[in-house]
Amino acid sequence: MIHKDVLKLKNIVRKILINNLITRDNDIMLFNLVWEYQNKNLDSLSFKEFMKLLNNKSFFAPESIRRSRQKIQELYPETRGYMYFERHDMQEEMKLILKQYKNYNPTSEDTQGNLFD
């Protein structure tokens, strides 16, 4: 993708993330709104026509949209969705659990037998 196109995509994605909360956690909705921005007649295209245009690079690639979303959410915290905060809360919880396992010292009784019994 050309640098100019990348900047254009990032601007489109940022506007959509700010104005449509659901797209912060739902890439499929984000793809749809980006593609609608690119082609106002998206609903009138058949699936086959759409896939042909996507393949011919008339639309931004889903992976490019996803990467743009990821970078924008990294740079602009106000565009992050609920799942971002949910993941980070779970991350802290997992760190505590892993720390407990790291400090765990099994006795010989604990190591007897098969792990899958």
C-alpha positions as CSV (number, residue, x, y, z in Angstrom):
1,M,0.0,0.0,0.0
2,I,1.3,3.4,-0.9
3,H,2.2,5.8,2.0
4,K,-0.5,8.2,1.0
5,D,-3.1,5.4,1.1
6,V,-2.0,4.3,4.5
7,L,-2.5,7.9,5.9
8,K,-5.9,8.1,4.2
9,L,-6.9,4.7,5.7
10,K,-5.7,5.7,9.2
11,N,-7.8,8.9,9.0
12,I,-10.9,7.0,7.9
13,V,-10.5,4.4,10.6
14,R,-9.9,7.0,13.3
15,K,-13.1,8.9,12.4
16,I,-15.1,5.6,12.4
17,L,-13.7,4.5,15.8
18,I,-14.5,7.9,17.3
19,N,-18.1,8.0,15.9
20,N,-19.0,4.2,16.1
21,L,-18.3,2.6,19.5
22,I,-19.1,-0.9,18.3
23,T,-16.3,-0.8,15.8
24,R,-13.7,-0.5,18.6
25,D,-14.3,-4.2,19.4
26,N,-15.7,-5.5,16.2
27,D,-13.4,-5.6,13.1
28,I,-16.2,-6.9,10.9
29,M,-18.3,-3.8,11.5
30,L,-15.2,-1.7,11.0
31,F,-14.4,-3.3,7.7
32,N,-18.0,-2.7,6.6
33,L,-18.0,1.0,7.5
34,V,-14.6,1.5,5.8
35,W,-15.7,-0.1,2.7
36,E,-19.0,1.8,2.7
37,Y,-16.9,5.0,3.0
38,Q,-15.0,3.9,-0.1
39,N,-18.1,2.9,-2.0
40,K,-21.5,4.3,-1.1
41,N,-23.2,1.7,-3.2
42,L,-21.7,-1.2,-1.3
43,D,-25.1,-2.7,-0.5
44,S,-26.0,-2.9,-4.1
45,L,-22.9,-5.0,-5.0
46,S,-23.3,-8.8,-5.2
47,F,-20.8,-10.9,-3.2
48,K,-19.0,-11.9,-6.4
49,E,-18.7,-8.2,-7.5
50,F,-17.5,-7.2,-4.1
51,M,-14.9,-10.0,-4.0
52,K,-13.6,-9.0,-7.4
53,L,-13.2,-5.4,-6.4
54,L,-11.5,-6.4,-3.2
55,N,-9.2,-8.7,-5.1
56,N,-8.4,-5.8,-7.5
57,K,-7.5,-3.6,-4.6
58,S,-10.5,-1.2,-5.1
59,F,-11.1,-1.6,-1.4
60,F,-8.6,-1.5,1.5
61,A,-7.6,-5.0,2.6
62,P,-9.1,-6.3,5.8
63,E,-5.6,-6.8,7.3
64,S,-4.6,-3.2,6.5
65,I,-7.8,-2.0,8.2
66,R,-7.1,-4.2,11.3
67,R,-3.5,-3.0,11.5
68,S,-4.6,0.6,11.2
69,R,-7.2,0.1,14.0
70,Q,-4.5,-1.5,16.2
71,K,-2.1,1.4,15.7
72,I,-4.7,4.0,16.2
73,Q,-5.9,2.4,19.4
74,E,-2.3,2.3,20.6
75,L,-1.8,6.0,19.9
76,Y,-5.2,7.3,20.9
77,P,-6.6,5.7,24.1
78,E,-10.0,7.3,23.6
79,T,-10.5,5.0,20.6
80,R,-10.0,1.8,22.6
81,G,-13.0,-0.5,23.2
82,Y,-14.3,-2.4,26.1
83,M,-12.4,-5.6,25.2
84,Y,-9.1,-3.7,25.4
85,F,-9.7,-2.9,29.1
86,E,-11.1,-6.4,29.7
87,R,-7.9,-8.0,28.3
88,H,-5.7,-5.7,30.4
89,D,-7.6,-6.5,33.6
90,M,-7.2,-10.3,32.8
91,Q,-3.5,-9.7,32.1
92,E,-2.9,-8.4,35.6
93,E,-4.8,-11.3,37.1
94,M,-2.8,-13.8,35.0
95,K,0.5,-12.2,36.2
96,L,-0.6,-12.8,39.8
97,I,-1.4,-16.4,39.0
98,L,1.9,-17.0,37.2
99,K,3.8,-15.4,40.1
100,Q,2.1,-17.9,42.5
101,Y,3.1,-20.8,40.3
102,K,6.6,-19.5,40.0
103,N,6.9,-19.6,43.8
104,Y,5.2,-23.0,44.0
105,N,7.5,-25.7,45.3
106,P,5.9,-29.2,44.9
107,T,6.7,-31.8,47.5
108,S,7.5,-35.4,46.5
109,E,3.9,-36.4,47.3
110,D,2.6,-33.8,44.8
111,T,4.8,-35.3,42.0
112,Q,3.7,-38.9,42.5
113,G,1.6,-40.5,39.8
114,N,0.4,-39.4,36.4
115,L,-0.5,-35.8,35.7
116,F,-3.7,-37.0,33.8
117,D,-5.0,-39.4,36.5
